[in-house]
Amino acid sequence: MHLENDRPFADAARRSDLGRLKIVSEGAPAIRRMPDGTVKQVGPLTDTRVWTVPGRAHRPLAAPRDEPRPLASGDHDRLCAFCAGRYLETTPEKTRLVGTDFAELRHVPAGELFDTVAEFRRFANLFEIVSAEYWRENHGFRQPAAVVEWAQRYLSTPEGRAHLESLAAIRAASSGEHVSLEEAALDLLGGSHDVIVARRHVVDGATSDDRLASSGTLTPDEHAAYIAYTVRSLAEIQVAQPHAAYVAVFQNWLRPAGASFEHLHKQLVAVDEHGPQVDHELRLLSHDRALYQHEIADLAVEQGLVVAATEGAVAFAGVGHRYPAFEVYSTSSANLPQEHSAAGIRAVSDLVHALHAATGPLVPTNEEWHYRPPGAPWPMPWRVVLKWRISNPAGFEGGTKIYVNTIDPWELRRRAVASLTALRDAGAIAPDIRIGDECTPADAHLRYAEAARDADDT
Ligand SMILES: [Zn+2]
């Protein structure tokens, strides 16, 4: 929503057409500071109500941790089941990236897992959110011949058979259901909830277990390989699971943000519906194809909330989030991540990497990807939201649906600009990122709807 005189009424008319909550539309601006300093926000895409009350912004960001433990030699790659010394504790690998050029290897056999070092690797989640059984029972999905053949090949070596037997036993123990090894193997190889794991648990040379390797401690090139690999994997899962309406992509970092392991990883989960938030945005888009330009990008420019930009992406301090949140928008005319050029993906990656670096490795975060579901009728931009999980909504929030966020968007932007400037000076983030006031309104021009607009014009 905007502050121009006529806009709230236009918004009210548009929103009441949609039968939505009317309170939002009665002129409450998306963000405003009250005389006492309280900042009130309304999420432009969610209607989430958020208050930041003065005097709470200086609480520590890092989550409380156990005392750091010193690392003995050989510990650094055996700290958790995602570590590079424990490849057999995860399901058979779909792909891995090796070497300085991140060359991709497919279906590495169990007996060869330790012959190379995976910079990144992808495999099915042992404990899926949406299981192989779900697709089989609810959608009649049968694994294609390629997966059946891979399972037979994997079972044909003693190392592969032993690997699958141990994983099948873990699954059977947790589900209470016993199936044949052949069936279990198909489910373990052919799932559509994947994990992408980075090589390091702790940074190179770490001497204690709290020196975690986060997204922000990767080099910009490593991070770009990680993001491009995730985009390719997203496209592969979409093809492999024809009943999927959407593939959710996210990264939970540290336990307060929902991570089971403090080892850098992303997850991709195929789902057969894209969920109510996308539905809601599609309803808004049906009235205004330029929704994200009007409600997000223009608001950020007007309120001084542009954090950084590259040739192809822009980062805002987000308005109306339960947690302090950055929003990285692709400014490309492409919609789905996999429709972006290599340079377009890199542009998004560099900003996401820089914001992780500015956040630091000890702050719990969620990274959430949003993009146009393949079947959606309206154009939507690819955006990545990075949330600082530094507070826990509790009784006040539950009772009122007003969320107290300790850092308002202006303060979030101020902190990020200071950190990013120092990181760029230190050579720790991509050198061509424009930061804070170096950005211009042109940086916040989103092109995701241009192809559709051109089509409308003809
Ligand atoms: Zn680990």
Residues whose N, C-alpha, C, O or C-beta is under 5 A from the ligand:
A	BS01	ZN	L79 C80 F82 C83 H201 H263
